Amino acid sequence: MKRILITIIVIMFVAGLILTLVTIVSSKDKNKKESKADNLVEYVTVDMTTEATEEQTTEDLVLSSYDDLMKDVDPLSDASVIDSVTANTNATSLDRYTVNQNTNDTKAPVFLINTKSVSIPRGTEFDVHSFVGYGDDVDRDVELTIDGTVNTSEVGRYSITINLKDDAGHVTSSDMTVNVNDSDIVADDDAPLPPGTESFSSFESGYRKEGTKLGIDVSRWQGDIDFNKVKAAGCDFVIMRIGGYDDKEHYIDRCYQNNIKNAKAAGLKVGIYWHSEESTPEEVKASVRYMLDVLDGEKLDFPIAYDWEDFVGFEDYKMNLQDLNDCFEVFCDEVEAAGYEACLYSSLNFLENVWVNSRDHKVWLAHYTSQTDYTGKYYMWQHSSSGMIDGASSAVDFNVLYE
C-alpha cells in the first residue's frame, strides 16, 4: 500500500513537471509569434513610409528640373518671362508639374499696336480693338478700360485714354484721338496693290556690293509674275508665300504653285514663308504638317520663314508674349525635324520688343528705310515694300541678302 502511494506521488510530480514545461514552451512560442507580428507591422509601416518618401522625392525631382531649366533665364528681360513650365516624368502617375510664374510679374502690359489717331464714318460702331493690340509677358487676359466717350452719331473729334492693367496691378496708358466724319469709304481688302515707286535699278545701285544678293518677296497680291523678266532685270532670288493659318483654317496661297515652278524655271533662287496665326503648340504642329504636305519635298535655298503679323487684336488670342515665342520655337523644331531650316521674319519694332529668339535662329528683318539701325543679328533685310521690277505689275518687296 505504501509502495502504491509513493508511485502515485511520483506520477503526479512528473505530470506537474511536464505541464509546467509545456506551459513555458507555449508561452515562449506565443511571445515569438507576437514578436513576429510586431515585426511584420513595423515592416509594413516602414515600407509604406518608404513609398510615400519615394513619391515625394519624385515631385522634388520635378521641381529640381524646373529650377535647372530656369536658372539661366532672366524672367524680367526682353519679354522672356516664362509663364509656366511643364516637366514630364515616368516615375509616377504625376505626368507633369506646372509652376506658375505670375508672382514674378514686375512688368506692365504693352501696346503692340498703338494708333494715336483714327477716323470712322458717322453712325458706325467704334471698336477700339480694331485699332490697337496689346499683351503682357505673363498675363493672358489684360484688362482694358477707356476714359472718355466717343459719340459716333455726331461728327467731331473725340479724345480718349486707353488703360491696360494686368493681374499684378501694373498699368499702361495711351491717348487716342477718334475722328468721326461723314465719309463712308470702306477699304477693299481684295484691291490689287498699286505700282511700286522704287525701281530695281535704283535699288541695285544703292545696295549691290560684294557679299550681297538682291531679291524680292511676293504672294497672291502681286498676281501673275513673269519671272524670266524678273531674272533679266538683275534679281537673284524670290521668297514667296506658300500659305498660312487664318481664322482657324489652313490655306494655300493661290499663286504659290505657279510662283515656285516658274521662279525655279527662270533660274532664281527660291524660298518660302508661312503666314502664321497659331496660338498653341498643337496648332503650330498641325500647320507645319500641312505646309510640308504642300511643299512636297521641294528643295529650297533659304530657311522657311515664320511670319506672325496679327498684332492688331493680339489680345483675342488669349496668349502672353512668352506663348507667342514658344509657338515660334515649336515651328522651328518641326521644320528642322523635316530637314529644313527655319527663320523668323519680323519688323524692327517687334524684334526689339516682342521676340526673344532664345536659340538664335536666323532673322529676316523688315525695316523700310534707306539704312537700318537695328542692332541685332539678321541675315536678310527687307528694305522696301514699294519696289518696282520688270515682270511684276504691282509693288513688290525689295530684300538684301548678306552672304
URTADA-V326229 format. One record per pair of residues at least 24 apart in sequence whose C-alpha atoms are under 8 Angstrom apart, sorted by the first residue. I is the first residue (numbers start at 1). GAP is how many residues later the second one is. D is the distance in whole Angstrom. If there is no record, write none. Layout:
i: [I | I]
gap: [GAP | GAP]
d: [D | D]
This chain:
i: [55 | 58 | 58 | 59 | 59 | 62 | 62 | 62 | 62 | 63 | 66 | 75 | 76 | 76 | 76 | 78 | 78 | 78 | 78 | 78 | 79 | 79 | 79 | 79 | 79 | 79 | 79 | 80 | 80 | 80 | 80 | 81 | 81 | 81 | 81 | 82 | 82 | 82 | 83 | 83 | 83 | 101 | 102 | 102 | 102 | 103 | 105 | 105 | 105 | 106 | 106 | 107 | 107 | 107 | 108 | 108 | 108 | 108 | 108 | 108 | 109 | 109 | 109 | 109 | 109 | 109 | 109 | 109 | 109 | 109 | 109 | 110 | 110 | 110 | 110 | 110 | 111 | 112 | 112 | 112 | 113 | 113 | 114 | 115 | 116 | 116 | 116 | 117 | 117 | 117 | 117 | 118 | 118 | 118 | 118 | 119 | 119 | 119 | 119 | 120 | 120 | 120 | 120 | 120 | 121 | 121 | 121 | 121 | 121 | 121 | 121 | 122 | 122 | 122 | 122 | 122 | 122 | 122 | 122 | 122 | 123 | 123 | 123 | 124 | 124 | 125 | 126 | 126 | 129 | 129 | 130 | 130 | 131 | 131 | 132 | 132 | 133 | 133 | 133 | 133 | 133 | 134 | 134 | 134 | 134 | 134 | 135 | 135 | 135 | 135 | 135 | 136 | 136 | 136 | 137 | 137 | 137 | 138 | 138 | 138 | 139 | 139 | 139 | 139 | 140 | 140 | 140 | 140 | 141 | 141 | 141 | 141 | 142 | 142 | 142 | 150 | 152 | 154 | 154 | 155 | 155 | 155 | 155 | 156 | 156 | 192 | 192 | 192 | 193 | 193 | 193 | 193 | 194 | 194 | 195 | 195 | 195 | 195 | 195 | 196 | 196 | 196 | 196 | 196 | 196 | 196 | 196 | 197 | 197 | 197 | 197 | 198 | 198 | 198 | 199 | 199 | 199 | 200 | 200 | 200 | 200 | 201 | 203 | 207 | 211 | 211 | 212 | 212 | 212 | 212 | 213 | 213 | 213 | 213 | 213 | 214 | 214 | 214 | 214 | 215 | 215 | 215 | 215 | 215 | 216 | 216 | 216 | 216 | 217 | 217 | 217 | 217 | 218 | 218 | 219 | 219 | 219 | 220 | 220 | 220 | 220 | 222 | 222 | 222 | 222 | 222 | 223 | 224 | 224 | 225 | 225 | 225 | 225 | 226 | 226 | 226 | 227 | 227 | 227 | 227 | 228 | 228 | 228 | 229 | 229 | 230 | 230 | 230 | 230 | 231 | 231 | 231 | 233 | 233 | 235 | 236 | 236 | 237 | 237 | 237 | 238 | 238 | 238 | 238 | 238 | 239 | 239 | 239 | 239 | 240 | 240 | 240 | 240 | 241 | 241 | 241 | 241 | 242 | 242 | 242 | 242 | 242 | 242 | 243 | 243 | 243 | 243 | 244 | 244 | 244 | 244 | 244 | 244 | 245 | 245 | 245 | 245 | 245 | 246 | 246 | 247 | 248 | 250 | 250 | 252 | 269 | 269 | 270 | 270 | 270 | 271 | 271 | 271 | 271 | 271 | 272 | 272 | 272 | 272 | 272 | 273 | 273 | 273 | 273 | 274 | 274 | 274 | 274 | 275 | 275 | 275 | 275 | 276 | 276 | 276 | 276 | 277 | 277 | 277 | 278 | 279 | 279 | 279 | 279 | 279 | 280 | 280 | 281 | 281 | 281 | 284 | 284 | 284 | 285 | 285 | 285 | 288 | 288 | 288 | 302 | 303 | 303 | 303 | 303 | 304 | 304 | 304 | 304 | 304 | 305 | 305 | 305 | 305 | 305 | 306 | 306 | 306 | 306 | 306 | 307 | 307 | 307 | 308 | 308 | 309 | 321 | 325 | 325 | 325 | 329 | 348 | 379]
gap: [37 | 33 | 34 | 35 | 38 | 25 | 26 | 27 | 35 | 34 | 33 | 29 | 29 | 30 | 31 | 274 | 275 | 276 | 277 | 278 | 58 | 242 | 243 | 274 | 275 | 276 | 277 | 57 | 241 | 242 | 276 | 24 | 56 | 57 | 241 | 55 | 56 | 240 | 54 | 55 | 239 | 37 | 36 | 37 | 66 | 65 | 32 | 33 | 63 | 62 | 64 | 29 | 30 | 63 | 28 | 57 | 58 | 62 | 63 | 64 | 25 | 26 | 27 | 28 | 33 | 55 | 56 | 57 | 61 | 62 | 63 | 24 | 25 | 26 | 54 | 62 | 24 | 199 | 200 | 238 | 198 | 199 | 60 | 61 | 59 | 60 | 61 | 59 | 60 | 61 | 62 | 58 | 59 | 60 | 61 | 59 | 60 | 61 | 62 | 58 | 59 | 60 | 61 | 63 | 31 | 59 | 60 | 61 | 62 | 63 | 64 | 30 | 31 | 32 | 33 | 58 | 59 | 60 | 61 | 62 | 29 | 30 | 31 | 28 | 29 | 27 | 24 | 26 | 183 | 184 | 182 | 183 | 181 | 182 | 180 | 181 | 178 | 179 | 180 | 181 | 182 | 177 | 178 | 179 | 180 | 181 | 179 | 180 | 184 | 185 | 186 | 30 | 184 | 185 | 183 | 184 | 185 | 182 | 183 | 184 | 27 | 28 | 180 | 181 | 175 | 178 | 179 | 180 | 25 | 174 | 177 | 178 | 24 | 25 | 173 | 28 | 28 | 26 | 27 | 24 | 25 | 26 | 27 | 24 | 25 | 29 | 30 | 202 | 28 | 29 | 201 | 202 | 200 | 201 | 191 | 193 | 198 | 199 | 200 | 189 | 190 | 191 | 192 | 193 | 198 | 199 | 200 | 189 | 190 | 191 | 198 | 188 | 189 | 190 | 188 | 189 | 190 | 33 | 187 | 188 | 189 | 32 | 195 | 193 | 191 | 192 | 188 | 189 | 190 | 191 | 24 | 187 | 188 | 189 | 190 | 184 | 185 | 186 | 187 | 24 | 183 | 184 | 185 | 186 | 180 | 181 | 182 | 183 | 179 | 180 | 181 | 182 | 178 | 179 | 34 | 36 | 37 | 33 | 34 | 35 | 36 | 170 | 171 | 172 | 173 | 174 | 32 | 31 | 168 | 34 | 166 | 167 | 168 | 36 | 165 | 166 | 35 | 36 | 39 | 164 | 35 | 38 | 163 | 161 | 162 | 159 | 160 | 161 | 162 | 35 | 36 | 37 | 156 | 157 | 33 | 32 | 33 | 31 | 32 | 33 | 25 | 30 | 31 | 32 | 33 | 31 | 32 | 33 | 34 | 30 | 31 | 32 | 33 | 31 | 32 | 33 | 34 | 30 | 31 | 32 | 49 | 52 | 53 | 30 | 31 | 32 | 48 | 30 | 31 | 32 | 33 | 43 | 47 | 30 | 31 | 32 | 33 | 42 | 30 | 31 | 30 | 30 | 37 | 40 | 42 | 31 | 32 | 30 | 31 | 32 | 29 | 30 | 31 | 32 | 33 | 28 | 30 | 31 | 32 | 33 | 31 | 32 | 33 | 34 | 30 | 31 | 32 | 33 | 31 | 32 | 33 | 34 | 30 | 31 | 32 | 33 | 31 | 32 | 33 | 49 | 38 | 40 | 44 | 45 | 48 | 43 | 47 | 45 | 46 | 49 | 43 | 46 | 47 | 45 | 46 | 49 | 43 | 46 | 47 | 39 | 37 | 38 | 39 | 40 | 31 | 36 | 37 | 38 | 39 | 37 | 38 | 39 | 40 | 59 | 25 | 36 | 37 | 38 | 39 | 37 | 38 | 39 | 37 | 38 | 37 | 33 | 30 | 31 | 32 | 28 | 26 | 24]
d: [7 | 7 | 7 | 8 | 8 | 6 | 8 | 8 | 7 | 8 | 8 | 8 | 8 | 7 | 7 | 8 | 7 | 7 | 8 | 6 | 5 | 7 | 7 | 7 | 6 | 8 | 7 | 7 | 8 | 6 | 6 | 8 | 6 | 7 | 6 | 8 | 7 | 6 | 8 | 5 | 7 | 8 | 6 | 7 | 8 | 8 | 8 | 6 | 6 | 8 | 8 | 8 | 7 | 7 | 7 | 8 | 7 | 5 | 6 | 6 | 7 | 6 | 4 | 7 | 7 | 6 | 7 | 6 | 7 | 7 | 6 | 6 | 6 | 6 | 8 | 7 | 7 | 6 | 7 | 8 | 6 | 6 | 8 | 7 | 7 | 5 | 6 | 6 | 5 | 6 | 7 | 8 | 6 | 5 | 6 | 6 | 5 | 6 | 7 | 7 | 6 | 5 | 6 | 8 | 8 | 6 | 5 | 6 | 5 | 5 | 8 | 5 | 6 | 6 | 6 | 5 | 5 | 6 | 7 | 8 | 5 | 5 | 8 | 6 | 8 | 7 | 8 | 7 | 7 | 6 | 7 | 7 | 7 | 8 | 5 | 6 | 5 | 4 | 5 | 5 | 6 | 8 | 8 | 7 | 6 | 6 | 7 | 6 | 8 | 6 | 7 | 7 | 5 | 6 | 5 | 5 | 6 | 6 | 7 | 7 | 6 | 6 | 8 | 6 | 8 | 5 | 5 | 5 | 7 | 7 | 6 | 8 | 5 | 7 | 8 | 7 | 6 | 7 | 8 | 8 | 5 | 5 | 7 | 5 | 7 | 6 | 7 | 7 | 6 | 7 | 6 | 6 | 5 | 6 | 8 | 7 | 6 | 4 | 5 | 8 | 4 | 5 | 4 | 8 | 6 | 4 | 7 | 6 | 6 | 6 | 8 | 6 | 5 | 6 | 6 | 5 | 6 | 7 | 7 | 6 | 5 | 8 | 8 | 7 | 6 | 5 | 7 | 5 | 5 | 6 | 8 | 6 | 5 | 7 | 8 | 7 | 6 | 5 | 6 | 8 | 6 | 5 | 7 | 8 | 6 | 5 | 5 | 6 | 7 | 5 | 7 | 8 | 6 | 7 | 7 | 7 | 7 | 6 | 6 | 5 | 8 | 7 | 7 | 6 | 7 | 7 | 7 | 7 | 7 | 8 | 6 | 5 | 8 | 8 | 5 | 7 | 6 | 5 | 6 | 6 | 8 | 5 | 7 | 6 | 5 | 7 | 6 | 5 | 8 | 7 | 7 | 7 | 7 | 6 | 8 | 6 | 6 | 5 | 4 | 6 | 7 | 7 | 6 | 5 | 7 | 6 | 4 | 5 | 7 | 8 | 6 | 5 | 6 | 5 | 5 | 6 | 7 | 6 | 6 | 6 | 8 | 8 | 8 | 8 | 6 | 6 | 7 | 5 | 4 | 6 | 8 | 8 | 8 | 6 | 5 | 6 | 7 | 7 | 8 | 6 | 8 | 8 | 7 | 8 | 8 | 8 | 6 | 6 | 6 | 7 | 5 | 6 | 5 | 7 | 7 | 8 | 8 | 8 | 6 | 7 | 5 | 4 | 6 | 7 | 7 | 6 | 5 | 6 | 7 | 5 | 6 | 8 | 7 | 6 | 5 | 8 | 6 | 8 | 7 | 7 | 6 | 7 | 8 | 7 | 7 | 8 | 6 | 7 | 5 | 6 | 6 | 7 | 6 | 7 | 7 | 7 | 7 | 7 | 7 | 8 | 7 | 5 | 5 | 6 | 8 | 7 | 6 | 5 | 6 | 6 | 5 | 5 | 6 | 8 | 8 | 7 | 6 | 5 | 6 | 7 | 5 | 7 | 8 | 7 | 8 | 7 | 6 | 7 | 7 | 8 | 6 | 8]
